[in-house]
Amino acid sequence: MKTAENAGQALATVLVDELIRSGMTHACLGPGSRSTPIALALDGRPEISLHVCVDERSAAFMALGLAKAGGLPAAVVTTSGTATANLYPAVIEASHAQVPMIVLTADRPPELRDTGAGQTIDQIKIYGDAVRWFVEVGVAEAREESVGYWRSVACRAFAVSRWPVAGPVHLNLAFRNPLIPVGDPAGFAYPLDGRDGGVAWTVETHSPLAPSAEDIERLIDQIEGTERGVIAAGTGLHDSQPILEAARKAAWPVLAEATSNVRTGPPAISTFEALLRSPDFAGAHRPDLVIRVGNLGTSPSLAALLDSSVRQISVDPSAWLDPARALSWMVRADPGEVFGALASGLAQRPHSEWLGEWEDAELRARSALDGLLDTSGITEPGIARDLAGCLPDGSVLYVGSSMPIRDLDWFMRTRSGIEILANRGANGIDGYASSVLGAAISHSGPVVGLSGDLSLLHDQNGLLQASKGSIDVVFVVVNNDGGGIFSFLPQAGQQGFERLFGTPHGCDLSKLAGFYNCSYQLIHNPSELAPAVLQAVGRGGAHLIEARSDRGLNVSFHRKAWELVEESLGHR
């Protein structure tokens, strides 16, 4: 029979035990005093891998990366006060990206709030609507019914973080002294045990949200009645095969963003960004029907194509993904279920001139882009294309925001065997390194990150976890000494641009790598990238591979790439 010395220890012990019973295997901790009971409870359980981070923001993004790569929520634990505010960026990202997370914030008891007590702020609903569920658990009390209450809360928190819309859940935990497992006048006289057999207090099961037969029949009618159709695939998908098979039956192209993980083979069009930048091609290839799946948002040309004049249907079980107010029908169902049913139910369309035109344009554009990339030395698009192409099957490629995710989306060839992850919920650069490290801990195969220099520098505290030498990870960093994406925006012509937006930093990344105990290699030409990455993956440990770029030349290169595609299509 499990027992506790005091109510605070009982609460922490029971909460951690029930989260483990529910399936949690990882927790990220920002050290602090008020969270001592939770820290000790976690440290005493071998079923939990506990990752201690000096920066709470890093801890939260590591929990995000753990969940993205592993599929199960990880916990992030902080002490009271401003430590809780440091979790907010990761909580927002987890909310928008639908990533499960358990946020455990320690707090001062009610009698110390709003009294000037140190390290005490208002933590009640501090994350607002960004969390799926908030619970003020209450100060632990030595009551017989407390154990059942705490176990039920833990089970519900784990379940709500996963379904029906995955995201963060926040439990605020007020602890009175003593914070360590010593007796107090009240003690805790009740057993802490949960259900027999190690099962959760409340077991929740749910099945994928299946579409109705009527919805599938209606979709089939609309697809079979439309030759000029397109499937547009965005972030958040896991199984490409049903989508591609349905597209083959319909003889439609699939415009798959890199993070959709659907750009794995025909009829996925890898060059759709370049093609849609051609006014002539885009004008002649406006679809009559688009079925959208996943969260689109990386391609400006695709966004321009999908205006309200194009009939559009979305397939998503939960989110309202319609920034252009263009959708005419939302199918609330699991994409795998929907496209699996479509792949089985659709009649095979004979050869389609529509799909043939897209596939011919894909060959021309692919040849133009690859020819340019293969003869241009080191370029930011070339690094993105070649890195995605050289990784071993079973790898995770975790891509930073701003230009790296765009270059991967615009220049990556079709390929299968890898998973592409990115923090595209709120599209920020914060927490990038920590997210990659979380994925590296959770994923059993190689994990390689691709980012710009600012993304790495913004979260360099996260590299402290890499410095311990226990994580196998490779960071590929394109260093253009600043914020390269701003050079593509109207701000580039404004006075003071370099200081306000370009933000050159002059940092020596080799010294940064040395400080955090990462091996370092600077590559000077494209042929060095694949050997450097594969050797680093094979050696294990943490590695930083740098490729240098010029922001102004990068803008010119992109313009030349779009012009060459235009020429390849016969439009110039």
VENLINTA-V890394 format. One line per field, one symbol per residue. phi: phi as a letter, one per 20 degrees, with the letter a starting at -180 (. if undefined). A space follows every 50 residues. Layout:
phi->???
This chain:
phi->.fccfbffffgfffffffffffpfccbdcegaefeggfgffffedffded decfdffffffffffgffedndfdecccfenfgfffeggfffffffeldf bddddfbffgfdflcnfflccedflfelefdfbccefnffcecfefffff fffffffffffdbecgrecddecedeffedfcfcgelbedfefeffnmef gcedcbdgfeffgfffffffffffeceedbddddfodcceffffffffff ldfdedfgffldedrgefdfdffffffegffffecffebcddbnefreef fffffeeffefccdcbfbeedbfeldfdbdeebfgffffffffeeffffg gdfgfgffffffffffffffffffcdmfcffffffffffeffgneddddf fmfgfffffecfffadncdddaedfdmeefmffffffffffeeedfccdc beffffffcfgffgffffnddebcddceddlqeffffedgggeefngffe cflfdmfefffffffemdfcbdedbgfefggfffffgffmndccddcdbd fffffffffffffffgffemdc
